[in-house]
């Protein structure tokens, strides 16, 4: 499914693709033994803004986060299902899930519903063994795309790719990584009318998790 706007020529009605219905922008970026994940805060119904504090990024455990772009109802449903599956894993294994394992779980949960999919595009970011950062994204039926620098999803993904390509440097420390991902997010959502209204950024190192709220254009 693409993100194009379709026009029904028989009635001249504009049909918005379902992934664009609520608008979203999610990005994850790798640093030196750390990672950052950020999203916008707008929840809309097409061009009407409903809320300006929508939570797209969720913590699975201290070193593992997931950001979900796409249809807001499915974002919340899928997150609850993934938390349930992770808690079952913790009870059985008595340890937290590695990021790679969690990515496979998310992929399997999405593919299981491939004939009536969750209309979400997840971005997963975590610290694995030896504090090595792991990031990946996937489509709504669980086809994984791994990366060593950054991953993006949502309606602002095209401008996010351009901003991240221009601003990303390898082996950034946590503070520089925060500045880079924040500037990339804010400059990208300004070029997308379906996402924006500030940002929500998590910077995760082996020893701490920093959460920050960004102020952006309110229009």
N, C-alpha and C positions, 0 to 999 in steps of 0.2 A: 504494500500500500504506500503510495507516495503522499507528499504533503501538498499536492496541487489543488487549486480551487477549480471545480468543474462547473460548467454552465450547461444546463439542460436547454437545448435550443428550441424544443417544442413549446416550453413555457417561459423561457428566459429567466428561470429561477437559478440563483447561484447556490450550488451545493458545496458546503465546506467539508473537507475531509475530517473524519472523526478524530484523528490525532491532533488536529488544529483547533478543536472545539473549545478547550479550556486555555490553550497557550502554555508554553513552558520553555525553560532553558536550564540545562544541567551540564556541568563540566567537571571533570576530575583531572588532576595534573600531578605528576611525579616530581619529587625533589630528592635530595640526598638523605636517605634513610627516613623519609617522611613523604606525606602526600597531602593534597588539599582537594576538597570536593565542595562545589558551590552551586547554588541555584537561585533563580529569581523568586519573588514572593507573590506574584500576581495570580489570582484565580479569576478567570473570566468566562463568560458565555459568549463566544465569538468576540465582538468588539465591546461588549458591556462588562465592566469590571465589577465583580461580586465581592471579592475579599483581597486584602493587601498583606496578609500574613499567613499565606498558605504554606504548609510544611511539605516540601518535596524530598528532603534528605532525612533519612532515619538511621539511627544507630542500631546495629545488630549486637556488637560488643565493642569494647574500648578501641580495638584496632581494626574494626570493620564497619563500613558504612555503605548504604545503598541510596542512590538518588533515582527517583522514578518520574519520567516525563510521560505525557500522554493524557488519557481521559482520567479526570480526578477521582471519579468513583472507583474505577479499576485500580488506581494507584493505592487507595486506602485498603481495598479488599486484598490485593496482592501482598501488600506489606504485612497485614495481619496473618495471612497464610504463611508467609516466610518466617515470621517471628515464631509462630507455632511449631514449624518444622525445625527451626534452630533450637528451641527449648527441648524438643524431643531428643535431638542429637546430644545436647548437654546432659540430659538425664541418663542417656544410654552410655555415652562415652566419657562422661565426667571431664570434659574439656571443651574449649571453644572451637568453633569451626575455622579452618584455614580459609583464606580468601579464595584460593583456587577451588576448594571443595564447595564453598558456598556458591561460587559462580556456576558450578556444575549443577547444584541443586536448583538454582533459579532457572537455568536453562531447561532442566527436566520438568519443572512445574509449568513453565510456559508451553513447552512442546506437548505436554499431556493435554492441554486445552487448545491444540492447534486448529481444530475445526470450528471453534467459537472462542477465539483467543482473548486474553486480557489485553486491552488496548493500551499497553505500556511499553516503553523502551527503557530498560534499566541501565544505570551506570553503577558499577561496583568498584569500590576502592578499599584497599586494606593493606596492612603490614603482615608479611608472611614470616617464614623462618629467617633468622639473622637480620630481622627488621628490613627485609627487602620489600619495597613497595610493589603492589600489584594493582593494576587497573584493567577494567574491561567494560565493554558495553555489548548489548545484543538487541535483536529486533523482537517483535511481539510474539514470535514463535520460538525464541531461544537460540538463534544462530549467533554464536559468540564472535566478537571481534576484539582481539587482544592488542594492546599497545604498550610501548615503553616510554611514551612521553605524555600524551593527553588523550582523552576521549570526550566526546560531546553527544548530547541528544536534545530533542525538543524542537520547537518551531524556530528558535534562533540558531539552530545548529550550523547553518551555512556561514553566518557572520562570526560565530564562535570559532569555526575552523580557521577562518582568515586571521582573526585576532590572536589565536593561540599559536598559529604558525609564525606570526610576526614577533610575538613576545617571549615565547618559550626558550629557555636555556637549560641544558642538562645540569644536574647536581646543584640545584639551588638550595640554600638553607631555608628554614621554615619561614622567616620573616619576608625574605625576598619572594618566596613562593606565594605567600599571602598577597603581596602587592601585585604580583604578576597575574594571578588568577582573578583578583578583584577587578583590575583594570580591563582584562579581557572580557569578563562577564558584563561589566557596566557599559563598555563601548559596544558590545554586541547587542544587548537588549534595547539600546537606543535605536537600533536599526531594525527592530521587529516590533510591530504594533500589538502583538498578542502576548508578549512577555515583558517583564520589567518590574517597576515599582520597588526598587531596591534589591538587595541580595542577601543571601544567607551562606556564610562560609565556615567550613570546618577545616582546621589545619591539624593534622595528627602526626605526632612524633612518637618514638618509643616510650617516652616518659609522660607525655601530657596530650590533652585534646583541647584546642582553643576554638571557641565558637564566637563568631562575630557577625553582627548585622550591618549591612551596608545601606546607606541612604542613596537613592538614585532619583532620576526624574519621576515626577508624580503625574504624568500625563499620558 
